[in-house]
Amino acid sequence: MGQPKQSEPVYYKPTAPSSSASSTHTIPSVPPPPYFKSQFISPSSFKSAVNAKLDKPAVSLFRLSIRIFQLAFALASGISYAIELSHATSTSKTDFIFAQVVFGLTLLVLVIDSVTVRNYRVTWIPEWILAVLWIASFGLFYTIYLGGDIEQGYQNVDVGRMKRAVWCDFINALLWMGSALFSSVMCCSGIKATIKAKMERRRQRKEARRQVREVNQMEQGVIDA
């Protein structure tokens, strides 16, 4: 018997796809999802802007220094008026009580400021009020003890201590005016940063909607084809 012939392998030549099929299944280059990046600015832009300024060494040193001086001169003035309040007559008692109220409000604001540190949304309001109150206290006692002859009813106190307290009032007024200006500038910086953040978020939302429309148009074109 003869040996069987070895079968030769059969090669299949791949057929080229028709032009109609290729055109039907051709998919345009669509960017993979996500189609856009939602890099929105943090909602705490006000605080971020304030912190960026307060992190500077010179600004932090100024803020700490002015608070220390405010506390020191408020104590010097308030204690002086408190000592002489026991010697005040019915004529001068109201003025000394006013000085004590200003002193008490000053301590209250300093305590609140130490708790709500770096919050300048409304800090400038009580600081401007205190600046006005210290100016009023300085004007009142300057007229009494430095404006000329001391009126009757204001003489049974330590006049030297009162004169020093008057100048402490003047320094307190300057310190609180400077602090109020500083807080106002910080508040304006935070508001400016917040407005910029809102405008940027609005621009990003418009850009996101535009990109979504472009992707939908591209997908719509694929389906129609």
Secondary structure by P-SEA (a helix, b strand, c coil): ccccccccbbbbccccccaaaaaaaccccccccccccccccccaaaaaaaaaaaacaaaaaaaaaaaaaaaaaaaaaaaaaaaacccccccaaaaaaaaaaaaaaaaaaaaaaaaaccccccaaaaaaaaaaaaaaaaaaaaaccccccccccccccaaaaaaaaaaaaaaaaaaaaaaaaaaaaaaaaaaaaaaaaaaaaaaaaaaaaaaaaaaaaaaaaaaac
